[in-house]
Amino acid sequence: MFSGKSTSDFDNAILGFPVRVVRSSRRRKTIRMEVTDCEVLVRTPPRTTPKEIQATLNAHRQWLHDTVTKQQKRQEEVSQAGPRWKQSLLYQGIPLRLAMVQQNAWSVSLNGTTLQIAGPLWQTGKSPQWSPMAGAKPSRGSVRAIGADDLAYEAVLHWYRNQARGIIGPRVEFWSRRLQLAYHQMRIKDQRTRWGSCSSQRNLNFNWRLVLVPPKVLDYVIVHELCHLWEMNHSREFWAKVSGILPDYQNHRQWLKKHGEVLLDIFPRERRSRPE
Ligand SMILES: [Zn+2]
């Protein structure tokens, strides 16, 4: 059982954003903080003093500030996402036109260069039935704003994410075999700042948003990460190796530099982090 209790002691004056303290009546031993919906929630053992809470907040002040700021930024991004994602839809480098069709069941399909989103887009009522993708649950909070744009956004996001493995996986396999560079595991991830990464455990990570970029750019990212299995840095030797495999890699690198930031931004990811 929790007894929720809001305090003003830790409010705006110190951190500049709302802090809610929940005292646990169970045997919680440590103070724990999380940031949800731009609000800091502090769960404390039963007899924690305000001074102790304040000390914890102070100790994590930078983290709290950064996390709340990020969430605030994301909320803005999501509210702006409607018009933005529609304008810059790409599939393997090809601009897509969006067609929205009213029907009872959800479906997203690609016909040529038209991405058709069909579903109960203009459904009204308290809580729309959620099933843009069979089995796929919406991310937390995504149904909060009820509107055709938000639902279509989520449906398209799920569609893209479902495409990712089928498009990226075979290319990774192809290059891995061709270059005879074996990896341990390959994961498709939701990263906001990078297209791919390679760990010292020989695990490869790729951003699902690579389904947006032209196939040659995708190949460049894959070759780049595979080459890190061979050389873990960006030394002259590393680039020589990449260049030996893809002589025109500079063009693809440039393409990513030019368009990458926008593409990483059009589908803001859900962020929810905690300190421990
Ligand atoms: Zn690199």
Boltz pocket constraint, residues with backbone or C-beta under 6 A from the ligand:
constraints:
  - pocket:
      binder: B
      contacts: [[A, 224], [A, 228], [A, 233], [A, 234]]
      max_distance: 6.0
